[in-house]
Amino acid sequence: MKLIFGVPDKSVPIWDFLPSIEVMINNLGWRWGRPPARVVWVDSGGYQAMVRGAKLRLEDVVARFRSLDGDIYISLDTPPTSLCPDDRGLVLRNIEVFDVLRSRLDDRVVVPVVHCYAPHLMLEAIDIYRSLGAKIIAFGGAVPPSMARMGRGSRVAPLIALAIAVKASRVPIHALGIGGSITMYSVVKVLGASSVDSSSWRVKAAYGKILVPGLGERYVGNGRARFGRVDLKPHELEMLKQYLEKTGFPYIDKVEEMLRTFRGRAIINAWVIYHYRDSLSPNNGFQWMLRFAERYRNASLEVLVEELETVISSQKRVA
């Protein structure tokens, strides 16, 4: 499974020491020309605009996509505001926008996005995207904890929906915006996604956290961590150093110095994620997701559709 690194700017040029990486830049904020990565993905910025209460004009997105020298472009879409809604109008609007973008940018690879809709709408959207020539389909909202406020069922619904997308699409599925949980990389891989993008290498560094292979995140910052603080112990630092040396980390003599700065932590985190991404092992409170993922991977499309319908129905009864 490919890992695409989310990069907001060029302040931490990870391509200097990871020359074969793929990166994702954002249409809304990128101002620096093409980053020297092997493959450049461009996010439309639709989710960020929604969070800020702003609207993106389709014409502006077309113009920006043309000006940015990318390889793969994520279509502008409107995410659902409720859990797996039966809203055909929303789905058709997103399909219409994708159709415009792929027609106006016929020399570019434009990737449509599906979310956890009612199962029949998911299948309809995937079928239409394939008929329109989509080479990749992205799935949004794959991180259950981000939807936990919607109730217990909201934790499993996105996993079922992602499994449906993988089984129904017959083209590669990209999971958008996977968080930093070690387990989530394993979960998405088990479910069959071909690629994921994440900015967790920077986010964790900003919170004073470092990733230690096999252990998860450890706190090394100078301030007061607000959540999930587990301090790095001396023997864990030695484990990290040994792993970095074994994988050819170019700054092995500066590790302890790098742990004291955001930039240094970000570089180490990017290196660890890149080299450890195919062997990440669950070691936190989200192990239940891996068990669900293994079950969904082996289920038929029909069973998955039935299970998602049951979860959605139970959520409505609770509401």
C-alpha positions in Angstrom: 0.0 0.0 0.0 1.4 3.4 -1.0 1.7 6.2 1.6 1.3 9.7 0.2 2.8 12.4 2.5 0.6 15.5 3.0 2.9 18.6 2.8 1.5 22.1 3.4 4.7 23.9 2.4 8.4 23.3 1.7 9.6 24.0 5.2 10.5 20.3 5.8 11.8 19.1 2.4 11.4 15.3 3.0 12.0 14.6 -0.7 15.7 15.5 -0.1 16.2 12.3 1.8 13.2 10.3 0.5 13.5 10.9 -3.2 11.0 8.2 -4.3 8.1 9.5 -2.2 4.7 10.7 -3.4 3.3 13.9 -1.8 -0.1 15.6 -1.6 -0.4 19.4 -1.7 -3.5 21.5 -1.2 -5.1 23.6 -3.8 -6.0 26.3 -1.3 -2.6 26.9 0.2 0.2 25.8 -2.0 2.3 28.6 -3.5 5.7 27.2 -4.2 5.6 25.5 -7.6 6.0 21.7 -8.0 7.7 20.0 -5.1 10.5 17.7 -6.3 8.7 14.5 -5.4 8.3 11.5 -7.7 4.5 11.9 -7.8 2.5 15.0 -6.8 -1.2 14.7 -5.8 -3.3 17.8 -5.5 -6.2 18.0 -3.0 -9.1 20.3 -4.1 -9.4 21.8 -0.6 -13.1 21.1 -0.5 -13.1 19.7 3.0 -11.0 22.6 4.4 -13.3 25.1 2.7 -16.3 23.4 4.3 -14.7 23.5 7.8 -14.0 27.3 7.3 -17.5 27.9 6.1 -16.2 29.0 2.7 -17.3 28.1 -0.8 -15.1 27.1 -3.7 -16.1 28.2 -7.2 -15.7 25.4 -9.7 -14.1 27.7 -12.2 -11.5 28.7 -9.6 -10.6 25.1 -8.9 -10.2 24.4 -12.6 -7.9 27.4 -13.0 -5.8 26.4 -9.9 -5.6 22.8 -11.1 -4.3 24.0 -14.4 -1.7 26.2 -12.7 -0.4 23.6 -10.3 2.0 21.1 -11.8 0.6 17.9 -10.3 0.1 14.4 -11.5 -3.2 13.4 -9.8 -6.0 15.7 -8.8 -8.7 15.0 -6.2 -12.1 16.2 -7.4 -13.9 18.9 -5.6 -16.7 17.3 -3.6 -19.1 18.1 -0.8 -18.8 15.6 2.1 -22.0 14.5 3.9 -22.8 16.1 7.2 -24.6 13.1 8.7 -23.7 9.4 8.9 -24.1 7.6 5.6 -27.1 9.7 4.3 -29.6 8.6 1.7 -29.2 11.8 -0.2 -29.1 11.2 -3.9 -29.0 14.9 -4.7 -25.6 15.2 -2.8 -24.2 12.3 -4.7 -25.4 13.5 -8.1 -23.9 17.0 -7.4 -20.5 15.5 -6.6 -20.7 13.3 -9.8 -21.6 16.4 -11.9 -18.6 18.3 -10.5 -16.3 15.4 -11.3 -17.7 15.2 -14.8 -17.0 18.9 -15.4 -13.4 18.6 -13.9 -12.5 15.5 -15.9 -13.9 17.1 -19.1 -12.1 20.5 -18.5 -8.9 18.8 -17.5 -8.9 15.9 -19.9 -5.1 15.8 -19.9 -4.9 15.3 -16.2 -5.9 12.4 -13.8 -8.9 13.5 -11.8 -10.0 11.3 -8.9 -13.6 11.3 -7.8 -14.5 10.9 -4.1 -17.1 8.6 -2.5 -18.1 8.7 1.1 -20.2 6.6 3.4 -23.6 7.0 1.7 -26.5 4.7 1.9 -25.2 1.5 0.2 -27.3 1.7 -3.0 -26.0 5.3 -3.5 -22.4 4.2 -3.0 -22.8 1.4 -5.6 -24.5 3.8 -8.0 -21.8 6.5 -7.6 -19.0 3.9 -8.1 -20.7 2.5 -11.2 -21.1 6.0 -12.7 -17.5 7.0 -11.9 -16.2 3.9 -13.5 -18.4 4.5 -16.6 -16.9 8.1 -16.8 -13.4 6.6 -16.9 -12.1 7.1 -13.4 -8.8 5.4 -13.0 -8.7 5.9 -9.2 -11.5 6.5 -6.7 -10.9 8.1 -3.4 -12.8 7.3 -0.2 -13.4 10.1 2.3 -14.1 9.7 6.0 -12.3 6.4 6.6 -11.3 7.3 10.2 -14.0 6.1 12.6 -12.9 8.2 15.6 -13.6 11.3 13.7 -17.2 10.3 13.4 -17.6 8.8 16.9 -19.8 11.8 18.0 -22.5 10.3 15.8 -22.9 7.2 17.9 -21.4 3.8 18.4 -22.4 2.6 14.9 -20.5 5.5 13.3 -17.3 3.8 14.4 -17.8 0.8 12.1 -19.9 2.3 9.3 -16.9 3.9 7.6 -14.9 0.7 7.7 -17.8 -1.2 6.1 -18.2 1.5 3.5 -14.5 1.5 2.6 -14.7 -2.3 2.2 -17.7 -1.9 -0.1 -15.8 0.7 -2.2 -12.8 -1.6 -2.6 -14.9 -4.6 -3.6 -17.2 -2.7 -5.9 -14.8 -0.4 -7.7 -12.5 -2.7 -9.6 -10.1 0.3 -9.7 -7.6 1.4 -7.0 -9.1 3.0 -4.0 -7.3 5.8 -2.2 -8.2 6.5 1.4 -8.2 10.2 2.1 -6.7 11.8 5.2 -5.8 8.8 7.3 -4.8 9.9 10.8 -1.7 9.1 12.7 -2.9 6.0 14.6 -0.5 3.1 13.9 -3.5 0.8 13.7 -5.3 2.8 11.0 -2.5 2.1 8.4 -2.9 -1.6 9.1 -6.7 -1.4 9.0 -6.8 0.4 5.6 -4.3 -2.0 4.2 -6.3 -5.0 5.4 -9.4 -3.6 3.8 -7.6 -3.4 0.4 -7.0 0.3 -0.2 -4.2 0.9 -2.7 -3.0 4.1 -1.1 -3.5 6.5 1.8 -2.4 10.1 2.5 -1.5 11.4 5.9 0.1 14.5 7.5 0.6 12.8 10.8 4.4 12.9 10.4 4.2 16.7 10.8 1.2 16.9 13.2 2.8 14.6 15.7 6.1 16.4 15.5 4.2 19.7 16.2 2.8 18.1 19.4 6.3 17.0 20.5 5.8 13.4 19.6 8.1 10.9 17.8 7.2 7.6 16.2 9.1 4.6 17.5 8.8 1.5 15.3 6.8 -1.3 17.1 5.8 1.0 20.0 3.9 3.9 18.6 4.2 7.5 19.5 6.3 8.9 22.4 6.5 12.4 23.8 9.9 14.2 23.6 8.7 17.9 23.5 9.5 20.7 25.8 5.9 21.8 26.6 2.9 20.3 28.1 1.2 17.6 26.0 -2.5 17.9 26.0 -3.4 14.3 25.2 -1.9 10.9 24.8 1.4 11.6 26.5 3.8 8.7 26.9 7.3 9.9 27.5 10.2 8.4 25.6 12.3 6.2 27.9 16.1 5.8 27.5 15.8 2.2 26.2 13.2 3.3 23.7 15.5 6.0 22.4 18.1 3.3 21.8 15.5 1.2 20.0 14.7 4.2 17.7 18.4 4.8 17.1 19.0 1.2 16.2 16.1 1.2 13.7 17.2 4.4 12.1 20.8 3.2 11.7 19.6 -0.2 10.3 17.5 1.6 7.7 20.3 4.0 6.6 19.0 7.2 8.2 21.3 10.0 6.9 21.4 12.0 10.1 22.1 9.2 12.6 24.7 11.2 14.5 22.2 14.0 15.2 19.1 12.1 16.4 19.0 13.4 20.0 19.5 17.0 18.8 16.7 16.5 16.2 14.3 15.3 18.9 14.4 18.8 20.4 13.0 20.6 17.3 9.8 20.4 15.3 11.8 20.1 12.1 14.0 17.3 13.4 11.0 15.3 14.8 9.1 15.7 11.5 12.1 14.4 9.5 12.5 11.4 11.9 8.7 10.7 11.8 8.6 10.8 8.0 11.5 8.4 7.8 10.0 6.0 10.2 6.6 6.0 8.5 8.1 5.6 5.1 10.3 2.6 6.0 7.9 1.0 8.5 4.6 1.5 6.7 4.3 -2.1 5.5 5.0 -3.6 8.9 3.1 -1.4 11.2 1.7 -3.4 14.1 -1.3 -2.3 16.2 -0.3 -1.4 19.7 -3.0 0.8 21.0 -6.7 1.0 21.9 -7.9 0.7 18.4 -7.1 -3.0 17.9 -10.8 -3.7 17.6 -10.7 -1.9 14.2 -8.2 -4.4 12.9 -10.5 -7.3 13.9 -13.4 -5.7 12.1 -11.3 -5.0 9.1 -10.2 -8.7 8.8 -13.8 -9.8 8.9 -15.0 -7.2 6.4 -12.1 -8.2 4.0 -13.4 -11.7 3.8 -17.1 -10.8 3.5 -18.9 -10.7 0.2 -20.2 -7.4 -1.3 -23.8 -8.5 -0.6 -23.0 -9.2 3.1 -21.3 -5.9 3.5 -24.2 -4.0 2.0 -26.6 -5.8 4.3 -24.4 -5.0 7.3 -24.1 -1.3 6.5 -27.8 -1.0 6.0 -28.3 -2.6 9.5 -25.9 -0.2 11.1 -27.5 2.8 9.4 -31.0 1.6 10.5 -29.9 1.1 14.1 -28.4 4.6 14.2 -31.7 6.1 13.0 -33.5 4.2 15.8 -31.1 5.6 18.4 -31.4 9.1 17.0 
